[in-house]
Amino acid sequence: MEWVAELPCIHCGAQSQAHHLRVGQLGAGMGKKAADYFTLPVCFSCHTGCHDGTFDKETQMRWCLETIYKAFKEEVLKHDK
């Protein structure tokens, strides 16, 4: 979570915060957040856009996958062999 929050906003490049995807299939719903793996870096304005529908779930999922890819590339996350 700290690593994600240090990244620039994935949409506009501004200072970011970590945003959890709000998708039921990922464990979110009724007061529950998705696992920390399902986060993406977005600034305050873009974070609002994630909640008000400006950025649809497909876009947010793509951003999340890009963040996970970057985490593996920078070895923040490691592959199990």
CNS distance restraints for C-alpha pairs under 8 A (distance, minus, plus):
assign (resid   1 and name CA) (resid   5 and name CA) 6.20 0.50 0.50
assign (resid   1 and name CA) (resid  18 and name CA) 6.43 0.50 0.50
assign (resid   1 and name CA) (resid  36 and name CA) 6.54 0.50 0.50
assign (resid   1 and name CA) (resid  39 and name CA) 7.57 0.50 0.50
assign (resid   2 and name CA) (resid   6 and name CA) 6.34 0.50 0.50
assign (resid   2 and name CA) (resid  18 and name CA) 7.90 0.50 0.50
assign (resid   3 and name CA) (resid   7 and name CA) 6.76 0.50 0.50
assign (resid   4 and name CA) (resid  17 and name CA) 7.33 0.50 0.50
assign (resid   4 and name CA) (resid  18 and name CA) 5.75 0.50 0.50
assign (resid   4 and name CA) (resid  39 and name CA) 7.35 0.50 0.50
assign (resid   4 and name CA) (resid  40 and name CA) 6.43 0.50 0.50
assign (resid   4 and name CA) (resid  41 and name CA) 5.56 0.50 0.50
assign (resid   4 and name CA) (resid  67 and name CA) 7.75 0.50 0.50
assign (resid   5 and name CA) (resid  16 and name CA) 5.70 0.50 0.50
assign (resid   5 and name CA) (resid  17 and name CA) 4.46 0.50 0.50
assign (resid   5 and name CA) (resid  18 and name CA) 4.82 0.50 0.50
assign (resid   5 and name CA) (resid  41 and name CA) 5.81 0.50 0.50
assign (resid   6 and name CA) (resid  15 and name CA) 7.72 0.50 0.50
assign (resid   6 and name CA) (resid  16 and name CA) 6.82 0.50 0.50
assign (resid   6 and name CA) (resid  17 and name CA) 7.44 0.50 0.50
assign (resid   6 and name CA) (resid  41 and name CA) 7.91 0.50 0.50
assign (resid   7 and name CA) (resid  15 and name CA) 7.43 0.50 0.50
assign (resid   7 and name CA) (resid  16 and name CA) 6.50 0.50 0.50
assign (resid   7 and name CA) (resid  41 and name CA) 6.12 0.50 0.50
assign (resid   8 and name CA) (resid  12 and name CA) 7.96 0.50 0.50
assign (resid   8 and name CA) (resid  13 and name CA) 4.83 0.50 0.50
assign (resid   8 and name CA) (resid  14 and name CA) 5.51 0.50 0.50
assign (resid   8 and name CA) (resid  15 and name CA) 5.21 0.50 0.50
assign (resid   8 and name CA) (resid  16 and name CA) 5.44 0.50 0.50
assign (resid   8 and name CA) (resid  41 and name CA) 6.53 0.50 0.50
assign (resid   8 and name CA) (resid  42 and name CA) 7.26 0.50 0.50
assign (resid   8 and name CA) (resid  43 and name CA) 7.74 0.50 0.50
assign (resid   9 and name CA) (resid  13 and name CA) 4.40 0.50 0.50
assign (resid   9 and name CA) (resid  14 and name CA) 5.16 0.50 0.50
assign (resid   9 and name CA) (resid  15 and name CA) 6.03 0.50 0.50
assign (resid   9 and name CA) (resid  16 and name CA) 4.92 0.50 0.50
assign (resid   9 and name CA) (resid  17 and name CA) 7.77 0.50 0.50
assign (resid   9 and name CA) (resid  41 and name CA) 5.08 0.50 0.50
assign (resid   9 and name CA) (resid  42 and name CA) 4.18 0.50 0.50
assign (resid   9 and name CA) (resid  43 and name CA) 5.26 0.50 0.50
assign (resid   9 and name CA) (resid  46 and name CA) 7.87 0.50 0.50
assign (resid  10 and name CA) (resid  40 and name CA) 7.43 0.50 0.50
assign (resid  10 and name CA) (resid  41 and name CA) 5.78 0.50 0.50
assign (resid  10 and name CA) (resid  42 and name CA) 5.88 0.50 0.50
assign (resid  10 and name CA) (resid  63 and name CA) 6.79 0.50 0.50
assign (resid  11 and name CA) (resid  42 and name CA) 6.91 0.50 0.50
assign (resid  11 and name CA) (resid  46 and name CA) 7.26 0.50 0.50
assign (resid  12 and name CA) (resid  43 and name CA) 7.86 0.50 0.50
assign (resid  12 and name CA) (resid  46 and name CA) 7.89 0.50 0.50
assign (resid  13 and name CA) (resid  43 and name CA) 7.96 0.50 0.50
assign (resid  14 and name CA) (resid  42 and name CA) 7.88 0.50 0.50
assign (resid  14 and name CA) (resid  43 and name CA) 5.90 0.50 0.50
assign (resid  15 and name CA) (resid  42 and name CA) 7.72 0.50 0.50
assign (resid  15 and name CA) (resid  43 and name CA) 5.67 0.50 0.50
assign (resid  16 and name CA) (resid  41 and name CA) 5.46 0.50 0.50
assign (resid  16 and name CA) (resid  42 and name CA) 4.75 0.50 0.50
assign (resid  16 and name CA) (resid  43 and name CA) 3.97 0.50 0.50
assign (resid  16 and name CA) (resid  44 and name CA) 6.87 0.50 0.50
assign (resid  17 and name CA) (resid  41 and name CA) 5.51 0.50 0.50
assign (resid  17 and name CA) (resid  42 and name CA) 5.58 0.50 0.50
assign (resid  17 and name CA) (resid  43 and name CA) 5.84 0.50 0.50
assign (resid  17 and name CA) (resid  44 and name CA) 7.18 0.50 0.50
assign (resid  18 and name CA) (resid  39 and name CA) 5.98 0.50 0.50
assign (resid  18 and name CA) (resid  40 and name CA) 5.56 0.50 0.50
assign (resid  18 and name CA) (resid  41 and name CA) 4.81 0.50 0.50
assign (resid  18 and name CA) (resid  42 and name CA) 6.43 0.50 0.50
assign (resid  19 and name CA) (resid  39 and name CA) 5.16 0.50 0.50
assign (resid  19 and name CA) (resid  40 and name CA) 5.30 0.50 0.50
assign (resid  19 and name CA) (resid  41 and name CA) 6.21 0.50 0.50
assign (resid  19 and name CA) (resid  42 and name CA) 6.60 0.50 0.50
assign (resid  19 and name CA) (resid  47 and name CA) 6.81 0.50 0.50
assign (resid  20 and name CA) (resid  33 and name CA) 6.65 0.50 0.50
assign (resid  20 and name CA) (resid  34 and name CA) 6.18 0.50 0.50
assign (resid  20 and name CA) (resid  35 and name CA) 7.72 0.50 0.50
assign (resid  20 and name CA) (resid  36 and name CA) 6.98 0.50 0.50
assign (resid  20 and name CA) (resid  38 and name CA) 5.83 0.50 0.50
assign (resid  20 and name CA) (resid  39 and name CA) 4.36 0.50 0.50
assign (resid  20 and name CA) (resid  40 and name CA) 6.71 0.50 0.50
assign (resid  21 and name CA) (resid  28 and name CA) 7.69 0.50 0.50
assign (resid  21 and name CA) (resid  33 and name CA) 7.78 0.50 0.50
assign (resid  21 and name CA) (resid  34 and name CA) 6.37 0.50 0.50
assign (resid  21 and name CA) (resid  38 and name CA) 5.88 0.50 0.50
assign (resid  21 and name CA) (resid  39 and name CA) 6.03 0.50 0.50
assign (resid  21 and name CA) (resid  40 and name CA) 7.76 0.50 0.50
assign (resid  21 and name CA) (resid  60 and name CA) 7.08 0.50 0.50
assign (resid  21 and name CA) (resid  61 and name CA) 7.42 0.50 0.50
assign (resid  21 and name CA) (resid  64 and name CA) 7.88 0.50 0.50
assign (resid  22 and name CA) (resid  26 and name CA) 7.82 0.50 0.50
assign (resid  22 and name CA) (resid  28 and name CA) 5.49 0.50 0.50
assign (resid  22 and name CA) (resid  29 and name CA) 7.04 0.50 0.50
assign (resid  22 and name CA) (resid  33 and name CA) 6.92 0.50 0.50
assign (resid  22 and name CA) (resid  34 and name CA) 6.64 0.50 0.50
assign (resid  23 and name CA) (resid  27 and name CA) 6.95 0.50 0.50
assign (resid  23 and name CA) (resid  28 and name CA) 5.43 0.50 0.50
assign (resid  23 and name CA) (resid  29 and name CA) 7.22 0.50 0.50
assign (resid  23 and name CA) (resid  34 and name CA) 7.27 0.50 0.50
assign (resid  23 and name CA) (resid  57 and name CA) 7.89 0.50 0.50
assign (resid  24 and name CA) (resid  28 and name CA) 4.63 0.50 0.50
assign (resid  24 and name CA) (resid  29 and name CA) 5.55 0.50 0.50
assign (resid  24 and name CA) (resid  34 and name CA) 7.96 0.50 0.50
assign (resid  26 and name CA) (resid  34 and name CA) 5.57 0.50 0.50
assign (resid  26 and name CA) (resid  35 and name CA) 7.36 0.50 0.50
assign (resid  26 and name CA) (resid  38 and name CA) 7.82 0.50 0.50
assign (resid  27 and name CA) (resid  32 and name CA) 7.14 0.50 0.50
assign (resid  27 and name CA) (resid  33 and name CA) 6.75 0.50 0.50
assign (resid  27 and name CA) (resid  34 and name CA) 4.86 0.50 0.50
assign (resid  27 and name CA) (resid  35 and name CA) 7.03 0.50 0.50
assign (resid  28 and name CA) (resid  32 and name CA) 5.00 0.50 0.50
assign (resid  28 and name CA) (resid  33 and name CA) 4.56 0.50 0.50
assign (resid  28 and name CA) (resid  34 and name CA) 4.48 0.50 0.50
assign (resid  29 and name CA) (resid  33 and name CA) 6.68 0.50 0.50
assign (resid  34 and name CA) (resid  38 and name CA) 6.28 0.50 0.50
assign (resid  35 and name CA) (resid  39 and name CA) 7.92 0.50 0.50
assign (resid  37 and name CA) (resid  68 and name CA) 7.34 0.50 0.50
assign (resid  38 and name CA) (resid  64 and name CA) 6.19 0.50 0.50
assign (resid  39 and name CA) (resid  64 and name CA) 5.93 0.50 0.50
assign (resid  39 and name CA) (resid  67 and name CA) 7.74 0.50 0.50
assign (resid  40 and name CA) (resid  60 and name CA) 7.85 0.50 0.50
assign (resid  40 and name CA) (resid  63 and name CA) 6.40 0.50 0.50
assign (resid  40 and name CA) (resid  64 and name CA) 5.04 0.50 0.50
assign (resid  40 and name CA) (resid  67 and name CA) 6.05 0.50 0.50
assign (resid  41 and name CA) (resid  67 and name CA) 7.76 0.50 0.50
assign (resid  42 and name CA) (resid  46 and name CA) 5.59 0.50 0.50
assign (resid  42 and name CA) (resid  47 and name CA) 5.46 0.50 0.50
assign (resid  43 and name CA) (resid  47 and name CA) 5.81 0.50 0.50
assign (resid  44 and name CA) (resid  48 and name CA) 6.28 0.50 0.50
assign (resid  45 and name CA) (resid  49 and name CA) 6.45 0.50 0.50
assign (resid  46 and name CA) (resid  50 and name CA) 6.30 0.50 0.50
assign (resid  47 and name CA) (resid  51 and name CA) 6.68 0.50 0.50
assign (resid  48 and name CA) (resid  52 and name CA) 6.16 0.50 0.50
assign (resid  49 and name CA) (resid  53 and name CA) 5.99 0.50 0.50
assign (resid  49 and name CA) (resid  54 and name CA) 4.66 0.50 0.50
assign (resid  49 and name CA) (resid  55 and name CA) 5.70 0.50 0.50
assign (resid  50 and name CA) (resid  54 and name CA) 6.21 0.50 0.50
assign (resid  50 and name CA) (resid  55 and name CA) 5.11 0.50 0.50
assign (resid  50 and name CA) (resid  56 and name CA) 7.04 0.50 0.50
assign (resid  50 and name CA) (resid  60 and name CA) 7.31 0.50 0.50
assign (resid  51 and name CA) (resid  55 and name CA) 7.93 0.50 0.50
assign (resid  55 and name CA) (resid  59 and name CA) 6.14 0.50 0.50
assign (resid  55 and name CA) (resid  60 and name CA) 6.67 0.50 0.50
assign (resid  56 and name CA) (resid  60 and name CA) 6.38 0.50 0.50
assign (resid  57 and name CA) (resid  61 and name CA) 5.97 0.50 0.50
assign (resid  58 and name CA) (resid  62 and name CA) 6.22 0.50 0.50
assign (resid  59 and name CA) (resid  63 and name CA) 6.26 0.50 0.50
assign (resid  60 and name CA) (resid  64 and name CA) 6.10 0.50 0.50
assign (resid  61 and name CA) (resid  65 and name CA) 6.16 0.50 0.50
assign (resid  62 and name CA) (resid  66 and name CA) 6.20 0.50 0.50
assign (resid  63 and name CA) (resid  67 and name CA) 6.22 0.50 0.50
assign (resid  64 and name CA) (resid  68 and name CA) 6.23 0.50 0.50
assign (resid  65 and name CA) (resid  69 and name CA) 6.05 0.50 0.50
assign (resid  66 and name CA) (resid  70 and name CA) 6.20 0.50 0.50
assign (resid  67 and name CA) (resid  71 and name CA) 6.21 0.50 0.50
assign (resid  68 and name CA) (resid  72 and name CA) 6.41 0.50 0.50
assign (resid  69 and name CA) (resid  73 and name CA) 6.15 0.50 0.50
assign (resid  70 and name CA) (resid  74 and name CA) 6.00 0.50 0.50
assign (resid  71 and name CA) (resid  75 and name CA) 5.86 0.50 0.50
assign (resid  71 and name CA) (resid  76 and name CA) 4.88 0.50 0.50
assign (resid  71 and name CA) (resid  77 and name CA) 5.45 0.50 0.50
assign (resid  72 and name CA) (resid  76 and name CA) 5.96 0.50 0.50
assign (resid  72 and name CA) (resid  77 and name CA) 4.89 0.50 0.50
assign (resid  72 and name CA) (resid  78 and name CA) 6.00 0.50 0.50
assign (resid  72 and name CA) (resid  79 and name CA) 7.43 0.50 0.50
